[in-house]
Amino acid sequence: MPRFDLDDILRNLEPIVGDIDYVFCTLAEAGYGDYGHLEPFAAISEHESLTLIVPESKAHAAGLSYDCIYKMITLNVFSSLESVGLTAVVSAALADKGISANMVAGFHHDHLFVPSDRAADAVEILDRLWDKNSTK
C-alpha cells in the first residue's frame, strides 16, 4: 500500500480559500529574484519570461499588467510530492464545471489558483471529491 493513498488524501482534503487576490504577471526582461519587493507567492523562470504570482494590490501599485484575478485555495492536507493522482482528480473535477485551475505544489501542500469569482464553486466541488472518487 502506498504511503500516500489517494483516497486518504481526498478524504482529508480540507480546501481553504485565502483572503488575498492574486495575479500572474509575466516580465520578459526580468530574472529570478527580481521584483522580490512584490512578495511573490511563486516565481517561475522560463526561457521567454519570468512569471510571478503576486498579490493583485502589489501588481497594481507597481503598474504591472495582468489578465485575471485569482483566489488561492490551499489543499490543507499533506500530499507528498510523490503522491499520484491528486492533480488529475482535482483538475478534472474543476474542468468538468468549467473552472480553470493553475496548480502549484509545495512540499507540504498543493495550492490552486482559480478565478476569484469561481472560488466558492471550486471549494464546493473540492469538498465533494472524496465521496465521488472513493473506493470505500
C-alpha positions in Angstrom: 0.0 0.0 0.0 1.5 3.4 -1.0 2.4 5.7 1.9 0.1 8.4 0.5 -3.1 6.8 -0.6 -5.2 9.0 -2.9 -8.5 8.1 -1.1 -6.9 9.1 2.2 -5.7 12.4 0.7 -9.1 13.1 -0.8 -10.9 12.2 2.4 -8.8 14.8 4.3 -8.5 17.4 1.6 -9.8 20.5 3.5 -9.6 23.2 0.8 -9.1 26.7 2.4 -9.6 29.9 0.4 -7.2 32.7 1.2 -8.2 36.3 1.5 -5.6 37.7 -0.9 -6.4 38.3 -4.6 -3.5 37.1 -6.8 -2.5 37.8 -10.4 0.0 36.2 -12.8 2.4 38.7 -14.3 5.0 38.0 -17.0 8.1 40.1 -17.2 10.2 39.5 -20.3 13.4 41.2 -19.2 13.4 40.0 -15.6 15.3 37.2 -13.9 14.7 35.0 -10.9 14.9 37.1 -7.8 13.9 40.4 -9.5 10.7 42.0 -8.1 11.1 40.5 -4.7 9.6 43.6 -3.2 6.3 42.5 -4.6 6.4 39.5 -2.3 5.5 36.8 -4.9 3.9 33.6 -3.8 5.8 31.9 -6.6 8.2 32.8 -9.3 8.7 30.6 -12.4 11.7 31.3 -14.6 11.1 30.3 -18.2 13.0 30.9 -21.4 10.5 33.5 -22.6 10.0 35.4 -19.3 9.7 35.4 -15.6 6.2 34.7 -14.3 5.3 36.0 -10.9 2.2 35.1 -8.8 1.8 38.2 -6.7 -0.9 40.0 -4.7 -3.1 42.0 -7.1 -2.7 45.1 -5.0 1.1 45.0 -5.3 1.0 44.3 -9.1 -1.4 47.2 -9.5 0.8 49.6 -7.4 3.8 48.6 -9.5 1.9 49.2 -12.7 2.2 45.6 -13.9 -0.3 44.2 -16.3 -2.3 41.1 -15.8 -5.4 39.4 -17.2 -7.4 37.8 -14.4 -7.7 37.9 -10.7 -7.4 34.6 -8.8 -8.0 33.3 -5.3 -5.6 30.8 -3.9 -7.1 27.6 -2.5 -4.7 25.6 -0.3 -5.4 21.9 0.0 -4.8 21.6 3.7 -3.7 18.0 3.6 -0.2 16.7 3.5 0.2 15.3 0.0 3.7 14.1 -0.7 5.4 15.2 -3.9 5.4 11.5 -4.7 1.6 11.2 -4.4 0.0 10.1 -7.6 -3.3 11.3 -9.0 -4.3 14.3 -6.8 -3.6 16.9 -9.5 -5.5 14.8 -12.1 -8.6 14.3 -9.9 -8.7 18.0 -8.8 -8.2 19.3 -12.3 -10.7 17.0 -13.9 -13.4 17.9 -11.3 -12.9 21.6 -11.7 -12.7 21.4 -15.5 -15.9 19.4 -15.6 -17.6 22.6 -14.2 -15.7 25.0 -16.4 -13.3 26.3 -13.7 -9.7 26.8 -14.7 -7.2 25.8 -12.1 -3.5 26.6 -12.0 -1.8 24.3 -9.6 1.4 25.0 -7.7 2.8 22.2 -5.5 4.8 23.0 -2.4 6.5 20.4 -0.2 3.6 20.3 2.3 0.6 21.4 0.4 -0.9 21.9 -3.1 -2.2 25.3 -4.0 -4.8 26.1 -6.7 -5.3 29.4 -8.3 -8.9 29.7 -9.6 -10.7 32.8 -11.0 -11.8 34.8 -8.0 -15.4 34.8 -8.9 -15.4 30.9 -9.0 -13.6 30.3 -5.7 -16.7 29.4 -3.8 -17.8 27.0 -6.5 -14.4 25.4 -6.6 -14.4 24.8 -2.8 -17.9 23.2 -3.1 -16.6 20.8 -5.8 -13.4 20.0 -3.8 -15.4 19.3 -0.7 -17.4 16.6 -2.6 -14.4 14.9 -4.2 -13.8 12.1 -1.8 -17.4 10.9 -2.0 -17.3 10.8 -5.8 -13.8 9.2 -6.1 -13.6 7.0 -3.1 -13.2 3.2 -3.4 -14.8 2.9 0.1 
